[in-house]
Amino acid sequence: MNRTTRTVLIVLAILVLIVVVIYGGFRNTYNSMVNLDETVNAAWAQVENQYQRRYDLIPNLVETVRGFADQERETLTAVTEARSRAGGVMQMDESLLEDPEAFERFQEAQSGLGSALQRLLVVTENYPELRSNQNFLTLQDQLEGTENRIAVERRRFNEAARAYNTYIRQFPRVIIANMTGFEAKEYFAATAGAEEAPQVEF
């Protein structure tokens, strides 16, 4: 084997080694992005699951309160309308996480529903017979538990989104993310005015 052939073989071996290393790095980075993306989607599914649970509890709660406090029609109507608005965005899929405007609409609808439920529960304080009704107490406990679960799942979602967003924005992964269509996910944020304590009037 002459010197030229040996040099060509060494250059080819080096090129093959470089291609294998680049491919391996690209594959590992891409697979990690897919894994983190799926973690975010799974966390999102849990958030949706808890919102759906709350959404499903509301008709029973409204009917129970209506039986005792029919004169509170305005509050009951507000809860029903807020549930309807939230239901309009419940059908959104994971693409919502990459659309800031749609994500904000989703948050506003859920926040409006939460506020309407709080008003409903404040109104029920005026009805001692309702507060002693076992059906109502069970529904109220389930709703409070669901609100806690929503807060927990939103926190978990934000943690998963943060890990994903951090990973895809670091160099050189940001190049691969841009080439392969991985986009940053939106975070849940506090509702405007949440820093102020709510005023409750009886």
C-alpha positions in Angstrom: 0.0 0.0 0.0 1.5 3.3 -1.0 1.6 6.4 1.0 -1.2 8.2 -0.9 -3.6 5.3 -0.4 -2.8 5.2 3.3 -3.4 8.9 3.6 -6.7 8.7 1.8 -7.8 5.8 4.0 -6.8 7.7 7.2 -8.7 10.8 5.9 -11.8 8.7 5.1 -11.6 7.0 8.6 -11.4 10.4 10.2 -14.4 11.7 8.2 -16.4 8.6 9.0 -15.6 9.0 12.7 -16.6 12.7 12.6 -19.9 11.8 10.9 -20.6 9.0 13.5 -19.9 11.4 16.4 -22.1 14.2 14.9 -24.9 11.8 14.2 -24.7 10.3 17.7 -24.8 13.7 19.3 -27.7 14.9 17.0 -29.6 11.7 17.8 -29.1 11.9 21.5 -30.1 15.6 21.6 -33.1 15.0 19.4 -34.3 12.1 21.5 -33.8 14.1 24.7 -36.0 16.9 23.3 -38.7 14.4 22.4 -38.5 12.9 25.9 -38.8 16.4 27.5 -41.6 17.4 25.1 -43.6 14.3 26.0 -43.0 15.0 29.7 -44.5 18.5 29.2 -47.5 17.0 27.3 -48.1 14.4 30.1 -48.0 17.2 32.7 -50.4 19.2 30.5 -52.8 16.2 30.3 -52.8 16.1 34.1 -53.7 19.8 34.3 -56.5 19.2 31.8 -57.7 16.2 33.8 -58.1 18.3 36.9 -59.8 21.1 35.0 -62.2 18.5 33.5 -62.9 17.1 37.0 -63.8 20.6 38.3 -65.9 21.2 35.1 -67.8 18.0 35.7 -68.5 18.8 39.4 -70.1 22.2 38.7 -73.5 21.1 37.5 -74.1 19.0 40.6 -73.0 21.8 42.9 -75.2 24.4 41.1 -78.2 22.1 41.3 -77.7 21.4 45.0 -77.4 25.2 45.7 -80.3 26.0 43.5 -82.5 23.7 45.6 -81.8 25.7 48.7 -81.1 29.2 47.3 -83.1 29.7 44.2 -83.2 33.5 44.8 -79.4 33.6 44.1 -80.2 33.2 40.4 -77.6 35.9 39.3 -74.7 34.0 41.0 -75.9 30.6 39.7 -76.2 32.1 36.2 -72.7 33.5 36.5 -71.3 30.1 37.4 -73.1 28.4 34.6 -71.9 31.0 32.0 -68.3 30.8 33.3 -68.5 27.0 33.0 -69.8 27.3 29.4 -66.9 29.7 28.5 -64.3 27.4 30.0 -65.9 24.5 28.2 -65.3 26.2 24.9 -61.5 26.1 25.5 -61.4 22.7 27.2 -61.2 20.9 23.9 -57.8 22.4 22.9 -54.9 20.1 22.4 -51.2 20.4 23.0 -50.8 23.1 20.3 -52.3 25.5 22.9 -48.9 25.3 24.7 -47.1 26.9 21.8 -49.7 29.6 21.1 -49.4 32.4 23.7 -52.7 34.1 22.8 -54.7 30.8 23.0 -53.0 29.9 26.2 -53.9 33.3 27.7 -57.5 32.8 26.6 -57.5 29.4 28.3 -56.1 30.9 31.5 -58.7 33.7 31.5 -61.6 31.3 31.1 -60.3 29.0 33.9 -59.7 32.1 36.1 -63.2 33.3 35.4 -64.7 30.0 36.3 -62.6 29.9 39.6 -63.9 33.4 40.5 -67.5 32.5 39.8 -67.1 29.4 42.0 -65.7 31.4 44.8 -68.6 33.8 44.6 -71.0 30.8 44.7 -69.3 29.4 47.8 -69.5 32.8 49.5 -73.2 33.0 48.8 -73.8 29.6 50.4 -72.6 31.0 53.7 -76.0 32.7 54.0 -77.8 29.4 54.0 -77.2 27.4 57.1 -79.4 24.5 56.0 -77.4 24.2 52.8 -74.1 24.2 54.6 -75.4 21.3 56.7 -76.6 19.3 53.6 -74.4 16.2 53.2 -74.7 16.3 49.4 -73.4 19.9 49.3 -70.7 19.2 51.8 -69.4 16.3 49.8 -69.4 18.4 46.6 -67.7 21.3 48.3 -65.0 19.0 49.6 -64.5 17.5 46.2 -64.3 20.9 44.6 -61.8 22.2 47.2 -59.7 19.0 46.6 -59.9 19.6 42.9 -58.7 23.2 43.2 -55.7 22.0 45.2 -55.0 19.3 42.6 -55.2 22.0 39.9 -52.6 24.1 41.7 -50.3 21.1 42.1 -50.6 20.0 38.5 -50.0 23.5 37.2 -46.8 23.7 39.3 -45.7 20.4 37.9 -46.5 21.5 34.4 -44.5 24.7 34.9 -41.5 22.6 36.2 -41.7 20.3 33.1 -42.0 23.3 30.8 -39.1 25.0 32.4 -36.9 21.9 32.0 -37.9 21.6 28.4 -37.5 25.3 27.5 -34.1 25.5 29.2 -32.9 22.4 27.4 -34.0 23.5 23.9 -32.6 27.1 24.4 -29.1 26.1 25.3 -26.3 26.1 22.7 -25.8 24.1 20.5 -29.2 22.4 21.2 -31.0 25.6 20.1 -29.8 25.0 16.6 -31.1 21.4 16.5 -34.4 22.6 18.1 -34.9 25.3 15.4 -34.0 22.8 12.7 -36.5 20.2 13.9 -39.4 22.4 15.0 -39.2 22.3 18.8 -40.7 25.4 20.2 -40.8 26.9 23.7 -43.9 26.1 25.8 -46.0 28.6 27.7 -46.1 28.8 31.5 -49.1 29.2 33.8 -48.9 32.6 35.4 -50.8 34.2 38.3 -54.0 35.9 37.4 -53.7 39.7 37.1 -54.5 41.1 40.6 -53.7 37.9 42.4 -51.1 39.7 44.5 -54.0 41.5 46.3 -56.0 39.7 48.9 -59.7 39.1 47.8 -62.4 41.1 49.5 -65.1 38.9 50.8 -68.4 40.5 51.8 -71.3 38.8 53.4 
